[in-house]
Amino acid sequence: MEQTPHDDVVIIGAGIGGLTLALALRERGIDATVLERTAELREVGAAVALSANATTLFRRLGIYDALEEVSWAQTDLVFRDGRTGATLGRTPVGSAYRERFGADYWGVHRADLQRVLSDAVGAERIRLSHHVLDLHEEDDRVLLDLADGSRRSAGIVVGADGARSLLRRWVVGYDDAIYSGRSGFRGIVPTEQLTELPDPRAIQFWIGPTGHLLHYAMGGQGQDVNFLAVSRTPQEWTAEGWVEPARDEEKFLPFAGWHPAVTQMLGAGEVDQRWALMRRPPLSTWHRGRVVLLGDAAHALVPHHGQGANQSIEDTWALAEELAAADPADPTPAFEAYEGRRRLRTRAVQFASWQVAEVLHLPDGPAAEARNAEMATTDYFEDKLAWIHGYDPTVDSGIRPGARVLNR
Ligand SMILES: Cc1cc2nc3c(=O)[nH]c(=O)nc-3n(C[C@H](O)[C@H](O)[C@H](O)COP(=O)(O)OP(=O)(O)OC[C@H]3O[C@@H](n4cnc5c(N)ncnc54)[C@H](O)[C@@H]3O)c2cc1C
């Protein structure tokens, strides 16, 4: 029987990108199979902030209402001086954001997001404990070797296997991760414990020369706060993996003498790990043979714009559209069309994400003063972030009809 992409697409990785792709493919009549190495869908990194460029797609995929129930729409975007707590800039989110971009800016537990996504995909399409160890191409088929010794074959394979992607290594030929010079500590704290925190239901950046603290409210009632404290140390990453045990003195040192809201949050969170914040250089191609990359596997970025998951979600629409039109005998033109739609966009967001930390961590002096003066007068969603948050992945150009948005 002739193989068609409609029954022959295998997605490696049931993360945010892989599961959303399965839904976007189904929208086009393709029932893909998702292979996931873990025995259960575990939360990777506790929480995620989803902006309108992604949540707008969830509306199209029919899961917006289910997600809205477990998500918190941020009240404001606030920048503060990390040491004094002074407000440097404030832009309302809430209904103004929804009106501008047509969807919400949510904070959500990853476990909740993965549950909604996997329920929508359906357990019968997700194969847990399917750890892909290697792959080969043979006679227009991709052969996947699994950790349990079994082998599967597929006509088209999508590598949605995250920032430490095996499939990216297979496409590129080597591991190209680069330490960004910054590391992070992450935690979740019940909002009611944060007695020192002004604006507990806003997304806030507390900034200074040694690092920054980013936090946002999440859960259906905004009952929890997720934080990421980013430190400029160590300058080099020497540990073997991307995560190492965190000692308290490391966690607090960059924030010593900072505002009590910052130190209270760091002290209240159960933080026992330090994460290396890694980046990867942009690739000139995201595919090899019958394998194509999506999400972090294609364009992992540092989390300072909170865009990794959102970019993975954006990718899914273009890839689903191109795969639906692909010639099963030769998917390369479809892969190239997908890359063509996504490459510049993801590069621009990758680059902007690297730059954010430089701006937030400026040393005290005239440049920091100029930044602060600009923050005081900036409407972030009008002046700085519209090109990211106002992008609509379901519209070919990304420019929402009637939107005043500059897309890169
Ligand atoms: C500290 C930090 C904070 C962040 N905060 C945000 C945020 O607020 N907003 C945002 O948009 N992004 C954020 N991100 C980035 C975001 O987490 C990622 O960009 C996003 O999860 C990428 O989605 P993905 O589907 O590409 O990969 P993942 O979600 O990582 O999923 C990959 C999946 O593939 C599976 N897998 C891996 N290898 C194999 C294999 N060989 N065989 C089978 N399965 C495999 C994994 O188990 C996993 O389930 C943050 C990242 C970090 C490090």
The ligand as an SDF file (V2000), in Angstrom:
LIG
                    3D

 53 58  0  0  0  0  0  0  0  0999 V2000
   14.2710   28.6150   33.0050 C   0  0  0  0  0  0  0  0  0  0  0  0
   13.3690   28.5570   31.8170 C   0  0  0  0  0  0  0  0  0  0  0  0
   12.1690   29.2970   31.8140 C   0  0  0  0  0  0  0  0  0  0  0  0
   11.3470   29.3080   30.6710 C   0  0  0  0  0  0  0  0  0  0  0  0
   10.2050   30.0620   30.6620 N   0  0  0  0  0  0  0  0  0  0  0  0
    9.4570   30.1580   29.5210 C   0  0  0  0  0  0  0  0  0  0  0  0
    8.2870   30.9910   29.4340 C   0  0  0  0  0  0  0  0  0  0  0  0
    7.8760   31.6310   30.3820 O   0  0  0  0  0  0  0  0  0  0  0  0
    7.6380   31.0720   28.2270 N   0  0  0  0  0  0  0  0  0  0  0  0
    8.0600   30.3440   27.1390 C   0  0  0  0  0  0  0  0  0  0  0  0
    7.4470   30.4730   26.0580 O   0  0  0  0  0  0  0  0  0  0  0  0
    9.1190   29.5150   27.2140 N   0  0  0  0  0  0  0  0  0  0  0  0
    9.8230   29.4050   28.3630 C   0  0  0  0  0  0  0  0  0  0  0  0
   10.9130   28.5730   28.4230 N   0  0  0  0  0  0  0  0  0  0  0  0
   11.2640   27.7940   27.2430 C   0  0  0  0  0  0  0  0  0  0  0  0
   10.3450   26.6030   27.0660 C   0  0  0  0  0  0  0  0  0  0  0  0
   10.3960   25.7860   28.1960 O   0  0  0  0  0  0  0  0  0  0  0  0
   10.7700   25.7770   25.8630 C   0  0  0  0  0  0  0  0  0  0  0  0
   11.0920   26.6520   24.8000 O   0  0  0  0  0  0  0  0  0  0  0  0
    9.6450   24.8370   25.4180 C   0  0  0  0  0  0  0  0  0  0  0  0
    9.3570   23.8960   26.4190 O   0  0  0  0  0  0  0  0  0  0  0  0
   10.0770   24.1320   24.1240 C   0  0  0  0  0  0  0  0  0  0  0  0
    9.0630   23.2600   23.7020 O   0  0  0  0  0  0  0  0  0  0  0  0
    9.4520   21.9870   22.8320 P   0  0  0  0  0  0  0  0  0  0  0  0
    8.1780   21.2580   22.5900 O   0  0  0  0  0  0  0  0  0  0  0  0
   10.3020   22.3850   21.7040 O   0  0  0  0  0  0  0  0  0  0  0  0
   10.3630   21.1070   23.8120 O   0  0  0  0  0  0  0  0  0  0  0  0
   10.0140   20.5080   25.2270 P   0  0  0  0  0  0  0  0  0  0  0  0
    8.8020   21.1310   25.8100 O   0  0  0  0  0  0  0  0  0  0  0  0
   11.2960   20.5500   26.0000 O   0  0  0  0  0  0  0  0  0  0  0  0
    9.6260   18.9960   24.9130 O   0  0  0  0  0  0  0  0  0  0  0  0
   10.5460   18.0390   24.4340 C   0  0  0  0  0  0  0  0  0  0  0  0
    9.9710   16.6500   24.7300 C   0  0  0  0  0  0  0  0  0  0  0  0
   10.7270   15.6820   24.0130 O   0  0  0  0  0  0  0  0  0  0  0  0
   10.9780   14.5650   24.8550 C   0  0  0  0  0  0  0  0  0  0  0  0
   12.1760   13.9120   24.3410 N   0  0  0  0  0  0  0  0  0  0  0  0
   13.4450   14.4160   24.3290 C   0  0  0  0  0  0  0  0  0  0  0  0
   14.3010   13.5520   23.7470 N   0  0  0  0  0  0  0  0  0  0  0  0
   13.5570   12.4780   23.3690 C   0  0  0  0  0  0  0  0  0  0  0  0
   13.8800   11.2570   22.7200 C   0  0  0  0  0  0  0  0  0  0  0  0
   15.1420   10.9870   22.3180 N   0  0  0  0  0  0  0  0  0  0  0  0
   12.8890   10.3360   22.4860 N   0  0  0  0  0  0  0  0  0  0  0  0
   11.6000   10.6100   22.8680 C   0  0  0  0  0  0  0  0  0  0  0  0
   11.2410   11.7620   23.5120 N   0  0  0  0  0  0  0  0  0  0  0  0
   12.2050   12.6820   23.7410 C   0  0  0  0  0  0  0  0  0  0  0  0
   11.1520   15.2020   26.2270 C   0  0  0  0  0  0  0  0  0  0  0  0
   10.9850   14.2590   27.2790 O   0  0  0  0  0  0  0  0  0  0  0  0
   10.0630   16.2740   26.2100 C   0  0  0  0  0  0  0  0  0  0  0  0
    8.8150   15.7740   26.6430 O   0  0  0  0  0  0  0  0  0  0  0  0
   11.7260   28.5330   29.5540 C   0  0  0  0  0  0  0  0  0  0  0  0
   12.8890   27.7540   29.5820 C   0  0  0  0  0  0  0  0  0  0  0  0
   13.7140   27.7710   30.6860 C   0  0  0  0  0  0  0  0  0  0  0  0
   14.9920   26.9500   30.6830 C   0  0  0  0  0  0  0  0  0  0  0  0
  1  2  1  0
  2  3  1  0
  2 52  2  0
  3  4  2  0
  4  5  1  0
  4 50  1  0
  5  6  2  0
  6  7  1  0
  6 13  1  0
  7  8  2  0
  7  9  1  0
  9 10  1  0
 10 11  2  0
 10 12  1  0
 12 13  2  0
 13 14  1  0
 14 15  1  0
 14 50  1  0
 15 16  1  0
 16 17  1  0
 16 18  1  0
 18 19  1  0
 18 20  1  0
 20 21  1  0
 20 22  1  0
 22 23  1  0
 23 24  1  0
 24 25  2  0
 24 26  1  0
 24 27  1  0
 27 28  1  0
 28 29  2  0
 28 30  1  0
 28 31  1  0
 31 32  1  0
 32 33  1  0
 33 34  1  0
 33 48  1  0
 34 35  1  0
 35 36  1  0
 35 46  1  0
 36 37  1  0
 36 45  1  0
 37 38  2  0
 38 39  1  0
 39 40  1  0
 39 45  2  0
 40 41  1  0
 40 42  2  0
 42 43  1  0
 43 44  2  0
 44 45  1  0
 46 47  1  0
 46 48  1  0
 48 49  1  0
 50 51  2  0
 51 52  1  0
 52 53  1  0
M  END
$$$$
